[in-house]
Structure formats: C-alpha cells, structure tokens
Amino acid sequence: MWQLCLGAHIARLEMEIAYKHLIPRIDEIELAGPVDRLSSSLVGGVKRLPFRYKLKPA
C-alpha cells in the first residue's frame, strides 16, 4: 500500500503558475526581515521568509 499527499498536486500547480507567470514579472526582490527556521528533529525548512518585491510594468 502506498500513500499519496492530497495537497501535493495543488502545490505543484501553484509552483507551475508562479514559475510561468509571476517570476518573469519580478523586477526586484529582497529580504524584508529575519528568516525563521523550523526547529524540529523530523523535518527541516523555513518557517517564515518575509520578502519585498517590485513587479515590472505590465
């Protein structure tokens, strides 16, 4: 028996949209505060990553 994450497909679609439509429009991007990392022995990653961005004119 195998398990499937129900949110994985939605996450892939969100990333596809971001890569195709949002990222090409970003003109500037910078950190807007400190990065908070997860403190867990099971998973690693970023808990909070504040940033500012400016989009290119449409």
Summary of the structure (lengths in Angstrom):
residues: 58
radius of gyration: 15.7
end to end distance: 48.7
largest distance: 50.1
contacts: 88
relative contact order: 0.19
helix: 31%
strand: 28%
